[in-house]
Amino acid sequence: MTTILIVDDESNITDVCARYLQREGYRTICAHDGIEALQLWKSQAPDLMILDLMLPRKNGWEVCKEVRHVQDLPIIMLTARGEEADRVKGLTLGADDYMTKPFSPRELVLRVKSVLRRFSQALPSPVRSGELIVSDGLRIDLKQRTVLLHNRPVELTLKEFDVLTLLASHPGQVFSRPQILNQVWDMDYFGDTTTVTVHIRRLREKIETDSSHPAWIKTVWGIGYKFQGGASG
C-alpha cells in the first residue's frame, strides 16, 4: 500500500488531508514538526511527502534538504504564501510540486496521484536499455540513469535527469517551457513554467563550467531552450 507522510503543524489540515487520501486507498502518517517528520521518514519509508514550509523545530526547507541528500522522494510543498520566491526556493531544493494555502483537499489528492504517476513512469524502461547520449565530456546513460562529466559522476534529481535527457536526445531542437513542462511532467501537471526555469538553472550549475555562459544548454530568447551538441547511442 502506498504510504503518504503529511507534515503540517496544524492538526486540522493533517486530519482533513489524511481523510481524503485514505478514501483513495492510501495509507497516511502525520507529523507536526520538522524533527518528527524526519523521524517518520526514516522509520516508515513513505512513498511521498506532503510538506508544509512553516514548521516548528525544523522548517520545511531544512527537512526537504535533508531528505534530498539521501533519497529522491516525491515531495509536494505547502505554503501559506503565494510568493514566487518561496516556490522557487522549494523547487530549487528539489520539491516536485507546491500548493498555496488555502487549498482544496480534492485538488491535493489529484496532485498526489499525478506526482506518483510521474515517478512511476520515469523508472528506467528495458526498451531503452543500453542507450547512451554522449557530447564531448558529457555522458548520459539512459539505462542506469547516470551522468558523467569528464568521467566524474554528476548527482541529478529524477526530474533534472529527465529534462537533460529530453533536450540532449534532440540536439539543436528548441523546446519552449510549456513543451518541457508537458513532456517531462505530463499534461496533468498543475504547476507553471517557473518549474522548468528552476530545473534548467540547477542543471547548468551542475554540468556547465560557467553557468552564465552555458556550453550545452542554450537559451533561445523568447522561445525556450535547446541542447548544443551531438547525441549518439
Buried (B, 14 or more C-beta within 10 A) or exposed (E): EBBBBBBBBBEEBBBBBBEBBEEEEBBBBBBBBBBBBBEBBEEEEBBBBBBBBBBEBBBBBBBBEBBBEEEBBBBBBBBEEEEEEBBBBBBBBBBBBBBBBEEEBEEBBBBBBBBBEBBEEBEEEEEEEEBEBBBEBBBBBBEEBBBBBEEEEBEBBBBBBBBBBBBBBEBEEBBBBEBBBBEBBEEEBEBBBBBBBBBBBBBBEBBBEEBEEBBBBBEEEEEBBBBBBEBEB
